[in-house]
Every structure is written in structure tokens, then in C-alpha cells.
Amino acid sequence: MTAEKEAVVAAQPDRPRRAGDMLPPPDYEAVMADEFRHAREAGTNAALIRFIARHPQHRLADEARALLSRRPAADPPGGTGDPDADVYRAFDQARRDRAFDSFIARHPQHPLAEEARRMMRTAPEAK
């Protein structure tokens, strides 16, 4: 039994341990809040963009969008090890240049293409 599972079972002292006890499901909102906190603490556009790409419909995505909108400069150069790092940089450039259509043309199947379409709809001055 893992330490995490043992802690959950230990927190229920009136319930005897049984083989095959399952952990309760994670608290979805707590997981989301933790992921968002990490994105904020990373202090990069890429971290906020990644959060938006992964969770575009979550209420915290709107907070990530607001934080991103106040970050006009690009991230400093350097690799993050993230396989989508180039896409995040391209999206960030498109966001800053209001060139969403070119991002969509280059990355039509990426989840951020839908975010670019949303931004085009809400920013009529977009190219």
C-alpha cells in the first residue's frame, strides 16, 4: 500500500483496512488550483499558455488569460523541455502581434488553434 493510500485509510480509524481498498478520487478543483498556482509561479507566458491549452473551459483559464494579457513581452529565449514549447512561443507571438490567423494556419489541429479563434472573435482588431 502506498504512503498516500495508507494516510487516507489511517484517516478513517473506524474502518478496517481491506485488501484492494481504493483511494478516494482526487479533488478536481484542488488539482486545478494547484496546477494554476504552478503556472503562475513559473512566471512565464508559456506556463500560462499551457494551462489555457489544457483547460480552456475551466474558470481559472480566464484568470490565466487575464494574467497573460498583462504580459506584453515574450519569454526569454531558452528551452523548457516541453514538446509543445515551439507552439507556445508561436501562439505567444501571434497573441502579441494579433496575428491569430497565421497561427491557426500553421497549427490547425493544436488545442491552441481554438483559443486563437476565440481571441479573434473577441478582438476585432486582430489580423
N, C-alpha and C positions, 0 to 999 in steps of 0.2 A: 504494500500500500504506500502511495506517495505521501510525502510530508503534508502536502496541501489537503489531500483526502483525509489523512489522519486528523488534521486540525478541524475539518468540518465534522467528522464523526465525533471527535472529542468535545466539540461544542454542543453536542446533543447527548449529555451524560445519561439520560434516562432511556436511551435507545441502545440496545446491544449491537455490537459490530457483527456484521454478517459478511460472508464471502460474496463478492460481486457488488457490494454497495457502490452506488454511483454518486459522484459529486453532483450537487445541485447545478443547474445551468448558470452560466455567468450572468451577472447583472449587466445587461446590454448597455444601459445608459452610463454606467460606471466605466465600462470598457471604452465607450466612445469618448467620454470626458477625458480619460487618461490618454487616449491616442491624440486628441486635440491638444491637450496640455503639452505633450511631447512635440507636436508640430509647432506650437507657439514658442516653446523653449528652444527649439532648434534655431530660431531666428532667421530662417531663410525663406525666400519666396518658394523654393522647390518643396519644402516641407508643407507649406500651406496648400500649394497646388496639388500635391499628392493626396492630402486629406480631402480636398474637394473632389478629386478624381475618384477616390474610393467611396465617398459618402455624399454624393451631390444632393440627395434629398433630405439629409439629416439637418436638423435645426442648427447645429454647430457649423455646418458648411457656410451658412450665411455669415457667421462670425468670422470664419476663415476668409471669406470674400471681402468683408469689411477691412480686416487687417491687411490683406493683400492690396486692396485699393489705396491704402496709405503708404505703400512701399513702392515708390516710383523707380527706384534704382534696381539694376539687375544684381543677382547674387555674384559674389566674387568668383572668378574662374577657379576650377578645381573639380575633381571627380568626387562623386558621392558613393560610387559603387552601386547605385541603383540602376537597374537595367533601363528604366524609363527616364534617366537623367536628361538625355538629349531632348526628349519630348517635353519635359517640364521646362527646359530652357527655351525651346521653341514657343511653347504656349506663353511663357512669361514675356518673351519678345513681342509676340502678337498682341498680348494684353496691353503692353506699354505703347505699342505703335497703333493700336486699334486696327490691326490687320488680321482679323479673325478669319476672313475668307481664305487667305493663303495658308493659315494653319490647318483649316478644315481640308483644304485640297491636299496637303501633304500627309495628314494623319486622319483620314476619314473614318477609320474604324476604332480609333482610340476613344476611351470614355471622355476625354477632354474635348473631343470634337463637339459633343453635345453641349458641353459647358461653353464653348466658343459660340455655338449657335444661340444659346441663351443670352450671352453677353451682346451678341449682335442685335438681338431683339430689344434688349433694354438700353442699348446705346446707339441711337440713330445716327450719331456722327461717325460710327465705325465704318471703315473702308470695306 
